[in-house]
Amino acid sequence: MNQTGEVATLGGGCFWCLEAVYLGVEGVNAVESGYAGGEARHPTYEDVCDGETGHAEVVKVDFDPAKISYREILDIFFAIHDPTQLNRQGNDVGTQYRSVIFTHSDAQREIALQAIREIGEQQIYDGQIVTQVLPLNDNYWPAEDYHQNYFAHHPNQGYCSFVVAPKVAKFRQKFAHRIKAS
């Protein structure tokens, strides 16, 4: 993935959901599914699914901060997944599906912590926000090629129809002003 702007690395359940949403966001240059936060170097999907590596499924979002701010990237993130579910999203259970923001700078860390505080104060969710905020520390590995742009290639696959599509629809409804022009 060629970085042309600022980068956000986010985990909020299955990376197919996040990737499908962010690919449609105005100001986003590129999105790559991958793994971050674990011990193993160059993990495979099977390694991560076993839940033993400590990695989370994440997306690396390359965006133009002149068109969309990091905070707006996070606002979308918090709207399309449930940040109160510890180590899961819906039926996807395990630490690989945790809610996590991997920061690339101290400024990103502060913005993420502020967003969590504000969302908590607004009491948008019934439960407490459990999203982790951790430095990336060069611990990111791209997912296998078949995971990239998965929803676009498999829109009728069961998981995509019943899990990914509703999240994309939620984004499109709530953030209509942020939809990328075709």
N, CA, C and O of each residue as an XYZ file, in Angstrom:
728
protein
N       0.855     -1.186      0.000
C       0.000      0.000      0.000
C       0.893      1.239      0.000
O       1.698      1.428      0.912
N       0.753      2.064     -1.002
C       1.530      3.299     -1.074
C       0.827      4.372     -0.259
O      -0.331      4.710     -0.502
N       1.547      4.887      0.699
C       0.977      5.907      1.573
C       1.078      7.268      0.903
O       2.174      7.699      0.544
N      -0.047      7.949      0.730
C      -0.039      9.267      0.103
C      -0.577     10.348      1.030
O      -0.599     11.522      0.659
N      -1.003      9.977      2.207
C      -1.540     10.945      3.158
C      -1.208     10.504      4.559
O      -0.111     10.009      4.819
N      -2.144     10.679      5.462
C      -2.004     10.203      6.836
C      -2.599      8.798      6.908
O      -3.420      8.424      6.070
N      -2.187      8.025      7.906
C      -2.664      6.652      8.028
C      -3.327      6.448      9.385
O      -2.829      6.894     10.418
N      -4.468      5.759      9.348
C      -5.150      5.297     10.557
C      -5.166      3.778     10.490
O      -5.410      3.209      9.426
N      -4.909      3.111     11.621
C      -4.972      1.650     11.678
C      -5.989      1.285     12.747
O      -5.815      1.600     13.925
N      -7.067      0.606     12.311
C      -8.231      0.393     13.164
C      -8.695     -1.052     13.134
O      -8.704     -1.697     12.085
N      -9.083     -1.554     14.310
C      -9.676     -2.884     14.409
C     -11.030     -2.787     15.070
O     -11.157     -2.265     16.178
N     -12.039     -3.290     14.388
C     -13.392     -3.238     14.922
C     -14.180     -4.452     14.485
O     -15.271     -4.327     13.927
N     -13.629     -5.630     14.736
C     -14.257     -6.856     14.279
C     -13.608     -7.320     12.998
O     -12.415     -7.102     12.788
N     -14.365     -7.944     12.156
C     -13.860     -8.461     10.884
C     -13.373     -7.315      9.999
O     -14.065     -6.310      9.831
N     -12.183     -7.477      9.440
C     -11.641     -6.398      8.614
C     -12.424     -6.184      7.324
O     -12.350     -5.102      6.741
N     -13.168     -7.182      6.866
C     -13.959     -6.998      5.642
C     -14.976     -5.876      5.820
O     -15.225     -5.118      4.883
N     -15.565     -5.758      7.008
C     -16.572     -4.718      7.263
C     -15.948     -3.328      7.196
O     -16.440     -2.445      6.494
N     -14.868     -3.152      7.931
C     -14.229     -1.841      7.971
C     -13.710     -1.449      6.596
O     -13.871     -0.307      6.165
N     -13.082     -2.405      5.906
C     -12.542     -2.119      4.580
C     -13.652     -1.663      3.634
O     -13.490     -0.670      2.924
N     -14.770     -2.373      3.618
C     -15.878     -2.045      2.718
C     -16.399     -0.638      2.975
O     -16.726      0.084      2.034
N     -16.477     -0.247      4.233
C     -16.949      1.096      4.569
C     -15.933      2.141      4.139
O     -16.279      3.074      3.414
N     -14.686      2.002      4.571
C     -13.686      3.047      4.309
C     -13.356      3.205      2.833
O     -12.963      4.293      2.413
N     -13.502      2.161      2.037
C     -13.287      2.302      0.594
C     -14.293      3.268     -0.029
O     -14.040      3.823     -1.098
N     -15.431      3.470      0.635
C     -16.455      4.379      0.128
C     -16.424      5.766      0.733
O     -17.337      6.557      0.497
N     -15.391      6.085      1.513
C     -15.326      7.370      2.209
C     -14.536      8.394      1.386
O     -13.399      8.147      0.983
N     -15.166      9.542      1.148
C     -14.493     10.647      0.468
C     -13.260     11.065      1.270
O     -13.339     11.259      2.483
N     -12.141     11.199      0.598
C     -10.890     11.583      1.252
C     -10.006     10.401      1.598
O      -8.850     10.584      1.980
N     -10.533      9.189      1.469
C      -9.725      7.992      1.705
C      -9.079      7.591      0.380
O      -9.759      7.406     -0.630
N      -7.763      7.461      0.407
C      -7.000      7.132     -0.801
C      -6.891      5.633     -1.028
O      -6.941      5.168     -2.167
N      -6.742      4.872      0.056
C      -6.554      3.427     -0.054
C      -6.870      2.778      1.286
O      -6.755      3.405      2.339
N      -7.270      1.509      1.229
C      -7.543      0.733      2.437
C      -6.921     -0.642      2.235
O      -7.035     -1.241      1.166
N      -6.264     -1.127      3.276
C      -5.653     -2.453      3.217
C      -6.027     -3.223      4.476
O      -5.885     -2.714      5.588
N      -6.504     -4.443      4.297
C      -6.787     -5.316      5.437
C      -5.487     -5.951      5.905
O      -4.616     -6.287      5.103
N      -5.372     -6.110      7.229
C      -4.150     -6.696      7.768
C      -4.317     -7.129      9.206
O      -5.427     -7.259      9.721
N      -3.175     -7.348      9.838
C      -3.119     -7.830     11.220
C      -2.146     -6.941     11.996
O      -1.092     -6.566     11.484
N      -2.511     -6.609     13.235
C      -1.636     -5.765     14.054
C      -1.778     -6.134     15.525
O      -2.788     -6.691     15.955
N      -0.742     -5.807     16.274
C      -0.803     -5.922     17.718
C      -0.388     -7.243     18.308
O      -0.495     -7.426     19.521
N       0.077     -8.166     17.510
C       0.437     -9.477     18.039
C       1.935     -9.691     18.122
O       2.734     -8.795     17.851
N       2.285    -10.894     18.500
C       3.685    -11.248     18.697
C       4.353    -11.811     17.450
O       5.516    -11.515     17.175
N       3.616    -12.622     16.698
C       4.211    -13.311     15.547
C       4.503    -12.334     14.413
O       3.772    -11.369     14.194
N       5.573    -12.607     13.711
C       5.906    -11.837     12.515
C       5.290    -12.558     11.312
O       5.330    -13.785     11.231
N       4.728    -11.796     10.390
C       4.110    -12.338      9.174
C       3.063    -13.408      9.467
O       3.142    -14.510      8.924
N       2.080    -13.097     10.323
C       1.055    -14.102     10.631
C       0.164    -14.374      9.424
O       0.014    -13.529      8.542
N      -0.412    -15.544      9.400
C      -1.389    -15.885      8.378
C      -2.786    -15.709      8.966
O      -2.949    -15.550     10.176
N      -3.773    -15.740      8.104
C      -5.162    -15.647      8.549
C      -5.477    -16.782      9.525
O      -6.128    -16.569     10.548
N      -5.018    -17.965      9.205
C      -5.268    -19.117     10.074
C      -4.619    -18.918     11.440
O      -5.216    -19.248     12.465
N      -3.385    -18.372     11.461
C      -2.701    -18.096     12.732
C      -3.526    -17.123     13.581
O      -3.735    -17.347     14.773
N      -3.981    -16.065     12.960
C      -4.729    -15.023     13.670
C      -6.072    -15.561     14.142
O      -6.497    -15.265     15.258
N      -6.750    -16.351     13.303
C      -8.053    -16.923     13.670
C      -7.951    -17.872     14.860
O      -8.909    -18.022     15.618
N      -6.802    -18.510     15.026
C      -6.608    -19.385     16.177
C      -6.633    -18.594     17.484
O      -6.845    -19.163     18.555
N      -6.413    -17.270     17.392
C      -6.469    -16.409     18.571
C      -5.248    -16.473     19.464
O      -5.257    -15.926     20.566
N      -4.203    -17.131     19.007
C      -3.019    -17.310     19.849
C      -1.907    -16.293     19.568
O      -0.965    -16.191     20.353
N      -1.996    -15.545     18.471
C      -0.899    -14.637     18.106
C      -1.008    -13.280     18.775
O      -0.018    -12.556     18.873
N      -2.209    -12.925     19.240
C      -2.416    -11.605     19.835
C      -2.748    -10.526     18.821
O      -2.968     -9.375     19.198
N      -2.790    -10.876     17.541
C      -3.121     -9.892     16.514
C      -4.618     -9.616     16.471
O      -5.436    -10.459     16.839
N      -4.951     -8.432     16.019
C      -6.332     -8.070     15.710
C      -6.443     -7.931     14.197
O      -5.493     -7.527     13.527
N      -7.617     -8.272     13.669
C      -7.900     -7.962     12.270
C      -8.092     -6.448     12.202
O      -8.898     -5.886     12.943
N      -7.354     -5.797     11.318
C      -7.386     -4.337     11.219
C      -7.459     -3.896      9.761
O      -7.262     -4.684      8.836
N      -7.745     -2.626      9.595
C      -7.570     -1.986      8.303
C      -6.604     -0.830      8.463
O      -6.611     -0.115      9.465
N      -5.784     -0.670      7.457
C      -4.877      0.463      7.371
C      -5.522      1.417      6.370
O      -5.650      1.095      5.189
N      -5.922      2.575      6.844
C      -6.657      3.551      6.042
C      -5.733      4.720      5.713
O      -5.334      5.472      6.602
N      -5.400      4.865      4.447
C      -4.588      5.981      3.965
C      -5.570      7.070      3.535
O      -6.379      6.858      2.632
N      -5.500      8.232      4.181
C      -6.465      9.297      3.891
C      -5.779     10.640      3.740
O      -4.661     10.846      4.212
N      -6.469     11.544      3.075
C      -5.975     12.895      2.836
C      -6.537     13.800      3.931
O      -7.733     14.093      3.925
N      -5.690     14.255      4.884
C      -6.201     15.086      5.987
C      -6.734     16.447      5.538
O      -7.375     17.143      6.325
N      -6.481     16.834      4.296
C      -7.067     18.071      3.769
C      -8.528     17.847      3.381
O      -9.290     18.804      3.243
N      -8.920     16.570      3.205
C     -10.295     16.248      2.812
C     -11.119     15.639      3.937
O     -12.337     15.816      3.984
N     -10.460     14.921      4.844
C     -11.150     14.304      5.979
C     -10.159     14.230      7.140
O      -9.002     13.854      6.957
N     -10.621     14.587      8.320
C      -9.731     14.594      9.478
C      -9.630     13.207     10.116
O     -10.479     12.344      9.897
N      -8.601     13.018     10.890
C      -8.437     11.772     11.634
C      -9.632     11.580     12.567
O     -10.120     10.461     12.719
N     -10.101     12.643     13.183
C     -11.260     12.545     14.070
C     -12.492     12.060     13.307
O     -13.262     11.254     13.830
N     -12.689     12.543     12.074
C     -13.823     12.075     11.286
C     -13.675     10.598     10.920
O     -14.662      9.864     10.869
N     -12.451     10.171     10.668
C     -12.186      8.745     10.423
C     -12.627      7.956     11.660
O     -13.259      6.906     11.538
N     -12.293      8.462     12.844
C     -12.678      7.785     14.092
C     -14.184      7.854     14.334
O     -14.765      6.895     14.842
N     -14.821      8.951     13.986
C     -16.276      9.050     14.156
C     -16.976      7.961     13.343
O     -17.933      7.348     13.815
N     -16.502      7.728     12.141
C     -17.062      6.655     11.308
C     -16.794      5.310     11.969
O     -17.690      4.469     12.050
N     -15.579      5.101     12.437
C     -15.180      3.861     13.112
C     -16.134      3.540     14.267
O     -16.624      2.416     14.376
N     -16.392      4.520     15.119
C     -17.243      4.282     16.286
C     -18.711      4.081     15.907
O     -19.470      3.479     16.666
N     -19.111      4.579     14.743
C     -20.503      4.418     14.315
C     -20.778      3.066     13.663
O     -21.925      2.620     13.642
N     -19.749      2.407     13.132
C     -19.991      1.181     12.366
C     -19.648     -0.101     13.113
O     -19.786     -1.193     12.562
N     -19.202      0.019     14.363
C     -18.996     -1.188     15.169
C     -19.396     -0.865     16.602
O     -19.606      0.299     16.944
N     -19.499     -1.878     17.425
C     -19.899     -1.687     18.815
C     -18.642     -1.690     19.693
O     -18.085     -2.752     19.971
N     -18.198     -0.515     20.128
C     -16.964     -0.427     20.915
C     -17.127     -0.859     22.369
O     -16.196     -0.726     23.163
N     -18.303     -1.375     22.721
C     -18.520     -1.843     24.094
C     -18.368     -3.354     24.215
O     -18.407     -3.891     25.322
N     -18.196     -4.040     23.101
C     -18.062     -5.502     23.137
C     -16.592     -5.873     23.279
O     -15.771     -5.537     22.425
N     -16.274     -6.561     24.349
C     -14.891     -6.953     24.608
C     -14.553     -8.217     23.818
O     -15.192     -9.257     23.976
N     -13.546     -8.102     22.976
C     -13.024     -9.233     22.206
C     -14.079     -9.927     21.360
O     -14.116    -11.154     21.261
N     -14.937     -9.111     20.751
C     -15.947     -9.675     19.851
C     -16.638     -8.552     19.094
O     -16.578     -7.380     19.466
N     -17.296     -8.960     18.017
C     -18.257     -8.130     17.298
C     -19.323     -9.084     16.824
O     -19.090     -9.885     15.919
N     -20.485     -9.005     17.424
C     -21.570     -9.916     17.056
C     -21.176    -11.358     17.300
O     -20.788    -11.728     18.408
N     -21.279    -12.175     16.255
C     -20.935    -13.593     16.383
C     -19.448    -13.872     16.227
O     -19.011    -15.000     16.453
N     -18.660    -12.869     15.845
C     -17.211    -13.037     15.739
C     -16.611    -12.844     17.128
O     -16.628    -11.738     17.669
N     -16.081    -13.922     17.701
C     -15.591    -13.886     19.075
C     -14.104    -14.228     19.112
O     -13.657    -15.171     18.459
N     -13.346    -13.454     19.880
C     -11.926    -13.689     20.065
C     -11.178    -12.365     20.075
O     -11.692    -11.350     19.604
N      -9.972    -12.376     20.609
C      -9.186    -11.138     20.704
C      -8.880    -10.549     19.330
O      -8.632     -9.349     19.210
N      -8.897    -11.386     18.296
C      -8.634    -10.878     16.944
C      -9.740     -9.959     16.454
O      -9.557     -9.251     15.463
N     -10.892     -9.956     17.131
C     -12.028     -9.115     16.745
C     -12.234     -7.943     17.704
O     -13.290     -7.309     17.693
N     -11.239     -7.657     18.525
C     -11.377     -6.586     19.521
C     -11.462     -5.211     18.871
O     -11.069     -5.014     17.721
N     -11.980     -4.281     19.638
C     -12.040     -2.884     19.218
C     -10.734     -2.226     19.633
O     -10.410     -2.151     20.818
N      -9.985     -1.749     18.636
C      -8.663     -1.205     18.930
C      -8.283     -0.145     17.901
O      -8.585     -0.266     16.714
N      -7.623      0.882     18.385
C      -7.061      1.926     17.532
C      -5.555      1.866     17.723
O      -5.053      2.089     18.825
N      -4.837      1.565     16.652
C      -3.376      1.567     16.688
C      -2.912      2.915     16.163
O      -3.130      3.246     14.997
N      -2.279      3.684     17.021
C      -1.897      5.049     16.660
C      -0.511      5.091     16.028
O       0.353      4.256     16.293
N      -0.341      6.100     15.181
C       0.921      6.313     14.468
C       1.684      7.512     15.030
O       2.801      7.793     14.597
N       1.091      8.216     15.988
C       1.737      9.398     16.567
C       1.078      9.734     17.901
O       0.001      9.234     18.225
N       1.745     10.586     18.661
C       1.157     11.064     19.917
C      -0.110     11.871     19.644
O      -1.064     11.812     20.420
N      -0.123     12.624     18.547
C      -1.313     13.420     18.206
C      -2.506     12.502     17.951
O      -3.610     12.775     18.422
N      -2.288     11.410     17.204
C      -3.386     10.463     16.979
C      -3.851      9.863     18.298
O      -5.052      9.696     18.510
N      -2.934      9.544     19.173
C      -3.299      8.968     20.477
C      -4.213      9.923     21.236
O      -5.238      9.506     21.774
N      -3.851     11.190     21.282
C      -4.650     12.178     22.017
C      -6.029     12.352     21.387
O      -7.025     12.458     22.103
N      -6.099     12.383     20.071
C      -7.384     12.519     19.388
C      -8.263     11.296     19.678
O      -9.461     11.436     19.924
N      -7.670     10.108     19.648
C      -8.428      8.878     19.921
C      -8.962      8.867     21.350
O     -10.128      8.543     21.577
N      -8.123      9.215     22.302
C      -8.552      9.235     23.709
C      -9.648     10.276     23.924
O     -10.596     10.035     24.671
N      -9.521     11.426     23.274
C     -10.550     12.471     23.376
C     -11.869     11.987     22.780
O     -12.933     12.227     23.350
N     -11.803     11.307     21.638
C     -13.021     10.781     21.005
C     -13.714      9.790     21.935
O     -14.936      9.828     22.083
N     -12.951      8.914     22.552
C     -13.521      7.928     23.478
C     -14.164      8.618     24.671
O     -15.254      8.237     25.097
N     -13.489      9.640     25.216
C     -14.061     10.393     26.341
C     -15.384     11.042     25.945
O     -16.373     10.943     26.671
N     -15.393     11.702     24.800
C     -16.600     12.412     24.361
C     -17.750     11.451     24.076
O     -18.891     11.721     24.449
N     -17.460     10.347     23.425
C     -18.509      9.364     23.135
C     -19.049      8.776     24.442
O     -20.252      8.556     24.581
N     -18.159      8.529     25.387
C     -18.587      8.033     26.699
C     -19.472      9.028     27.416
O     -20.478      8.648     28.014
N     -19.107     10.303     27.363
C     -19.898     11.352     28.010
C     -21.269     11.508     27.360
O     -22.243     11.837     28.038
N     -21.350     11.275     26.064
C     -22.615     11.408     25.344
C     -23.541     10.214     25.601
O     -24.719     10.253     25.245
N     -23.018      9.177     26.206
C     -23.779      7.967     26.542
C     -24.538      7.413     25.335
O     -25.717      7.068     25.421
N     -23.833      7.341     24.220
C     -24.400      6.800     22.981
C     -24.655      5.304     23.123
O     -25.627      4.774     22.584
N     -23.781      4.638     23.848
C     -23.872      3.184     24.033
C     -24.318      2.866     25.451
O     -24.064      3.634     26.379
N     -24.982      1.732     25.612
C     -25.427      1.311     26.932
C     -24.256      0.913     27.819
O     -24.271      1.178     29.021
N     -23.248      0.283     27.239
C     -22.111     -0.185     28.020
C     -20.929      0.757     27.946
O     -20.960      1.777     27.258
N     -19.889      0.390     28.672
C     -18.650      1.166     28.699
C     -17.830      0.852     27.451
O     -17.781     -0.295     27.006
N     -17.193      1.866     26.893
C     -16.343      1.676     25.721
C     -15.072      0.937     26.145
O     -14.391      1.341     27.087
N     -14.766     -0.144     25.438
C     -13.600     -0.978     25.759
C     -12.515     -0.888     24.687
O     -11.563     -1.668     24.705
N     -12.650      0.047     23.764
C     -11.677      0.215     22.688
C     -10.297      0.496     23.255
O     -10.114      1.403     24.068
N      -9.332     -0.296     22.814
C      -7.948     -0.084     23.218
C      -7.332      0.988     22.324
O      -7.683      1.100     21.149
N      -6.418      1.771     22.880
C      -5.629      2.731     22.113
C      -4.173      2.381     22.379
O      -3.671      2.541     23.492
N      -3.499      1.896     21.322
C      -2.135      1.389     21.451
C      -1.263      1.926     20.319
O      -1.754      2.146     19.211
N       0.020      2.138     20.586
C       0.906      2.535     19.479
C       1.107      1.352     18.528
O       1.189      0.204     18.966
N       1.183      1.633     17.241
C       1.353      0.556     16.264
C       2.734     -0.079     16.374
O       2.862     -1.298     16.261
N       3.752      0.717     16.590
C       5.115      0.202     16.764
C       5.566     -0.733     15.650
O       6.185     -1.763     15.916
N       5.262     -0.381     14.413
C       5.683     -1.172     13.247
C       5.226     -2.622     13.310
O       5.845     -3.491     12.696
N       4.153     -2.894     14.040
C       3.649     -4.258     14.137
C       2.375     -4.371     13.314
O       1.281     -4.540     13.853
N       2.534     -4.277     12.023
C       1.417     -4.410     11.081
C       1.855     -5.330      9.963
O       2.970     -5.226      9.452
N       0.968     -6.230      9.591
C       1.239     -7.165      8.499
C       0.037     -7.192      7.576
O      -1.084     -7.393      8.045
N       0.233     -6.995      6.272
C      -0.895     -7.067      5.344
C      -1.515     -8.461      5.339
O      -0.812     -9.465      5.457
N      -2.822     -8.509      5.202
C      -3.512     -9.793      5.067
C      -3.264    -10.338      3.663
O      -2.802     -9.630      2.768
N      -3.581    -11.598      3.505
C      -3.404    -12.255      2.224
C      -4.226    -11.540      1.142
O      -5.231    -10.893      1.436
N      -3.783    -11.669     -0.099
C      -4.425    -10.981     -1.223
C      -5.920    -11.258     -1.307
O      -6.690    -10.358     -1.642
N      -6.351    -12.485     -1.010
C      -7.767    -12.802     -1.170
C      -8.656    -12.067     -0.170
O      -9.876    -12.056     -0.332
N      -8.074    -11.457      0.855
C      -8.865    -10.663      1.808
C      -9.040     -9.217      1.346
O      -9.933     -8.522      1.830
N      -8.210     -8.762      0.429
C      -8.249     -7.367      0.000
C      -9.461     -7.126     -0.887
O      -9.715     -7.880     -1.826
N     -10.211     -6.064     -0.582
C     -11.391     -5.681     -1.345
C     -12.396     -6.838     -1.398
O     -13.048     -7.069     -2.416
N     -12.500     -7.550     -0.287
C     -13.285     -8.783     -0.228
C     -14.765     -8.566     -0.540
O     -15.353     -9.301     -1.333
N     -15.354     -7.566      0.080
C     -16.785     -7.321     -0.110
C     -17.112     -7.013     -1.570
O     -18.120     -7.494     -2.089
N     -16.286     -6.231     -2.230
C     -16.530     -5.897     -3.636
C     -16.480     -7.142     -4.517
O     -17.212     -7.242     -5.502
N     -15.619     -8.085     -4.162
C     -15.477     -9.315     -4.951
C     -16.507    -10.387     -4.595
O     -16.783    -11.274     -5.402
N     -17.077    -10.307     -3.388
C     -17.990    -11.353     -2.899
C     -19.239    -10.774     -2.238
O     -19.561    -11.172     -1.119
N     -19.952     -9.856     -2.880
C     -21.083     -9.201     -2.217
C     -22.225    -10.151     -1.842
O     -22.999     -9.856     -0.931
N     -22.333    -11.267     -2.524
C     -23.425    -12.195     -2.255
C     -23.038    -13.341     -1.338
O     -23.872    -14.187     -1.015
N     -21.795    -13.377     -0.920
C     -21.356    -14.396      0.046
C     -22.141    -14.155      1.337
O     -22.411    -13.004      1.681
N     -22.510    -15.212      2.053
C     -23.378    -15.108      3.226
C     -22.957    -14.063      4.242
O     -23.764    -13.213      4.619
N     -21.713    -14.107      4.693
C     -21.235    -13.159      5.697
C     -21.331    -11.733      5.161
O     -21.725    -10.814      5.879
N     -20.967    -11.560      3.896
C     -21.022    -10.224      3.301
C     -22.457     -9.709      3.243
O     -22.712     -8.542      3.541
N     -23.386    -10.568      2.866
C     -24.790    -10.157      2.768
C     -25.394     -9.799      4.118
O     -26.126     -8.817      4.239
N     -25.083    -10.602      5.132
C     -25.752    -10.439      6.423
C     -24.995     -9.597      7.446
O     -25.599     -9.111      8.402
N     -23.681     -9.412      7.267
C     -22.903     -8.643      8.238
C     -22.286     -7.396      7.616
O     -22.452     -6.292      8.135
N     -21.574     -7.569      6.505
C     -20.866     -6.432      5.902
C     -21.854     -5.436      5.287
O     -21.772     -4.240      5.566
N     -22.769     -5.904      4.471
C     -23.705     -5.002      3.775
C     -24.472     -4.086      4.728
O     -24.600     -2.898      4.434
N     -24.993     -4.587      5.867
C     -25.689     -3.675      6.787
C     -24.774     -2.583      7.370
O     -25.226     -1.467      7.628
N     -23.501     -2.905      7.575
C     -22.581     -1.879      8.092
C     -22.310     -0.817      7.037
O     -22.228      0.371      7.349
N     -22.172     -1.249      5.788
C     -21.992     -0.289      4.697
C     -23.237      0.582      4.574
O     -23.124      1.793      4.387
N     -24.416     -0.013      4.674
C     -25.666      0.740      4.596
C     -25.774      1.744      5.750
O     -26.220      2.875      5.557
N     -25.367      1.325      6.936
C     -25.397      2.221      8.103
C     -24.489      3.427      7.878
O     -24.863      4.562      8.173
N     -23.285      3.166      7.349
C     -22.370      4.261      7.031
C     -23.019      5.212      6.019
O     -23.019      6.427      6.213
N     -23.565      4.657      4.955
C     -24.140      5.478      3.889
C     -25.302      6.338      4.402
O     -25.503      7.463      3.944
N     -26.058      5.796      5.352
C     -27.185      6.549      5.908
C     -26.697      7.645      6.850
O     -27.137      8.791      6.759
N     -25.800      7.294      7.739
C     -25.370      8.234      8.773
C     -24.366      9.264      8.266
O     -24.309     10.384      8.773
N     -23.575      8.881      7.263
C     -22.507      9.746      6.771
C     -22.658     10.020      5.276
O     -21.679      9.978      4.531
N     -23.876     10.299      4.846
C     -24.142     10.536      3.415
C     -23.230     11.623      2.850
O     -22.823     11.559      1.689
N     -22.915     12.611      3.670
C     -22.044     13.699      3.225
C     -20.592     13.272      3.022
O     -19.792     14.039      2.485
N     -20.246     12.057      3.445
C     -18.883     11.549      3.355
C     -18.711     10.460      2.296
O     -17.630      9.886      2.171
N     -19.776     10.169      1.529
C     -19.687      9.116      0.518
C     -18.855      9.590     -0.654
O     -19.055     10.685     -1.178
N     -17.922      8.751     -1.053
C     -17.035      9.051     -2.172
C     -17.856      9.107     -3.460
O     -18.718      8.263     -3.703
N     -17.567     10.118     -4.276
C     -18.236     10.226     -5.578
C     -17.782      9.070     -6.463
O     -16.610      8.696     -6.451
N     -18.700      8.514     -7.218
C     -18.374      7.364     -8.093
C     -17.513      7.781     -9.247
O     -17.146      6.948    -10.076
